[in-house]
Amino acid sequence: MSSPLGDAFFGLLARDAIGLWRRRGEVLNPVLFALMVATLFPLALGPEAARLARVASGVSWVIVLLASLLSLDVLFRSDVEDGSLDAMRVSQQPLAVLVAGKILLHWLATAVPLIVLSPIIALALGMPRIGVSTLVLALLLATPQISVFGACAAALTASLHRSGILLSLIVLPLAVPALIFGAGAVETVLVGGNPAQPLFLLAAGGILAVAFGPLVCASALRMSAS
Amino acid sequence: MNPLMLWFHKSGSPPEFYRLAGRFQPWLWALALIFGVIGLYLGLLRAPADYLQGESARIMYIHVPSAWMSMFIFAFMAFCGVLALVWHVKISEVLLISAAPIGVGFTAVTLITGSLWGRPTWGTYWEWDARMTSELVLLFLYFGVLGLFHAFDDRRKGARAASLLALIGLVNLPIIHYSVTWWNSLHQGSSINLMTGTSAIDASMLWPLLIMTLASKLWFGASLMQRARVEVIDLESGKDWVQALLPPTAEKPKPQP
């Protein structure tokens, strides 16, 4: 079962995956960053277990959000610089689909390790164990939209030489709803409530972002390249 | 072509816009000033003080119109963004970029007056409640749009990127507006409902508020015209019509490529 679109999509995915594998040290950077920041919190707040436990879930959310900003800068930069983006633009295949592949890979490489890591961080800080499954589920629902917003911001700034703080300035306000509902879901479980409502809202936001995000991202990239 | 479309196309050309904006601008300033003075007089001196909050409730006449403007201007920017992205209207790019600093101003005024109002009524300058927090997020969104625009050397490219970001940011506006119903908080629910005519606010307080709202809209219009005129001149500085505006004795700047 082979179609030109499928070939282009998986071909690009494979190319980027190989690129990521060759720079695998870089892929670990967000994870290391998350671990280090998690270590700073007890040092700053003091080792008192009760206090740490109260902030544990919120802290792990903020850490995930900040860590996922780290690798955004390079998401499209090399494609803009070496002309791959122009090739993607003039190819017969819709740019949005190709971009969706890049976002998917970025999510797999950045968000998934963080999703695995964050329950460990939260538990180490003393979050009660009943919150773990909701934390993971909420992260699974929230990280795709964070990746999509990040990709849009990266696409907007792809032709700039330095995007630095600008990326955070663009992404963080947009990620606020995901953070609120995600952290809210975990908090609800911890106080004994039913997290269905925030989780559904999170899922709704995620579906919208995943459905329309690649289109927005593609038009931003066209703008960057023109 | 019908007259309305013709007018639309004509005023979209930079020299024509410059002329039109220059003609509207003094009127807008004058009306904004008149309504502003009337509204402030009614609000600060004539309207009754709140029986619970006392005189401090008068901050409302500044706070509420600026809060509305802070959201209105963002929606306006997103609207300009659509025009800029879909039809490549140069003037709408200019309007978007000129509106952003005014939006920052109104948002800052909202936050500052809100915080000053919060001290006597809630007992705190800052409360992490949904509305205040989302207003702060709105401020960051404005900064994002402005920052993105200024990061580009090419103004038109920057304006188009900013247009797209303004559109994306518009997603945040409903969240601000409906946050009151999403989270229960210190902030009181919305008490004005013009649609059904069942306002929980007395007419003696409503009128000054509405006049102030009108004044803030007019102020925005006037300020926008003034900023957009400068922006247009800057953007088109190499063009003949801009050169023609200079007095004959002035030293002409070299046309930019």
Interface residues (C-beta under 8 A of the other chain):
Chain A: F149 C152 L156 T157 S159 L160 S163 I165 L166 L169 I170 L172 P173 L174 V176 P177 V216 S219 A220 M223 S224 S226
Chain B: L85 S134 V137 L138 F140 L141 F143 G144 G147 L148 A151 F152 K157 R160 A161 L164 L165 L167 I168 G169 V171 N172 I175
